């Protein structure tokens, strides 16, 4: 399977996990010693397959599920260079009574064979500022 095919399979399964909260289905995509880094974010580097899956579960529960809806879209097709894949993304969050929260950034993946060895997510600085402002103005409208 090519890196793009493996990534697309992972991305599809990630979206299913967002819906059904079964994060274990993603374990097959990661090396046991994989790392995840939210560049510029408050979270430390997450090390290891199981801690990454636990982080995804917690992050979606504490953030995405508090909104009425979440739409993730690719701004660019996945680009591959050697065993690295990157893509730019946009995520739009909606909640009743507030303007949409729109975040953009880039995701970078390092593959080791068919397995993800590392992920770096990096929101744009404009998105980080927008997120902070949106939260100050609208956090009380989010679901608990």
N, C-alpha and C positions, 0 to 999 in steps of 0.2 A: 504494500500500500504506500502511496506517495505521502510526503509530509502534508500536502494540501488536503488529500483525502482523509488522513488521520486527524488533522485539525478540524475539518468540517464535521467528521463523525463526533469528535469531542464536543464541538460547539453545539451540535444538535442535542446530544445527550445532556449537556449542561442546561439547556433550555427546558428539557423534560424534567430535570431535577429541580429547577426553579418551581415548576408546577406541582410535582408530587413529593418533594422533599426527600427523595431517595438518592442521596449523594454517593452511596457505595458504588453505583453503576459507573462512576468516573474513575474508580481506582485502577481499572485496566489501562488507563491512558498515561499514568505517571510512573516514573522510576521510583523505587523505594526511598531514594535520597533526594527527591526533587525539592526545589525551592520556589517560593512565591514571594514577590516583592511588589508592594504598592508604592512606587517611586513618588516621593514627596508626600505620601500619606502618613497618617499617625501610627499605622500598624508596623510592627517589627517584621523582619524577614521571617517567613514561615518555612520551617525545614521539615521535610518528610511527607510522604504520601498521605498518611492518615491525618496529621495535623492540618495539611492543606484542605482536605475534604471537610474537616471540622470547621475550619475557617470559612469556607464557602457557605456551609450551612448556617453558621452564626451570622455572617455578613448579610446574606439574603434575608434571614429572619429579622435582623435588627434594622435593616434599611429597606430593601426592595418591597417586602411584604407590608410595609407600613403605608405604602401608596395604593391608590386604586388600580393603577396599571403601570406597566413598565414595558417599553418597546426598545429593543436593542437592534441596531442596524449597523452594517458595515459601510464605512465611507469610502473604503478602497478594497479591492480584492486582496486576498492574502498574497504577500510577496515573499518569495523564498530565495535565500542566498545561502548556499551550502546546507547546513542543518539548522539554520535560523529561519523563522517565519515571523512576519509582522503584518499588522493591519491596523488601520485607523477605524475608530468606532464612534457612534453617537448613541447615547441612551437617554430616552425621554421618559420622565416620571410624571404621572398625573395624580392629583388628589382634588376632590371636590372643594371649591371655594378658594383655590389658589391658581396662580399661573403655572404653566408647566415648568418643570425643572429639567433643563437640557444640559447634559454633560458630554464632553468629547475628549478623546484621548487616543492613545496608541497602546496596543498589546504586542509584546515581543515574546516569542517562544523559542526555546532551545530544545531541539530533539536529539535524543540518543537512540538511534535506530527508529523504532516505531513509538518510543515512549517520550513523554515530555520530561525533560530534565530541569527546566527552569521556565518560569513565567515572570515577566515584568509588566505591570500595568502602570500607565502614566497618564493621568488626566492633564489636560492643558491648564496652565496657570489661570486663564480666564474662567475655566470651568470650576476650579477650586474656589475662586473668589465668588462666582455665581452661587455655588453650593452653600458657602458660608452665609452669604446675604439671604438666600432663599430660606435657609434654616432659621435664621434670626427672625424673619418675617412670618414664617408659616409652620414651624415645627409643631405648634399646638393643633394643627389640622390633620396631622398624620394619625393613622390607626395605631393603637397600642398593641 
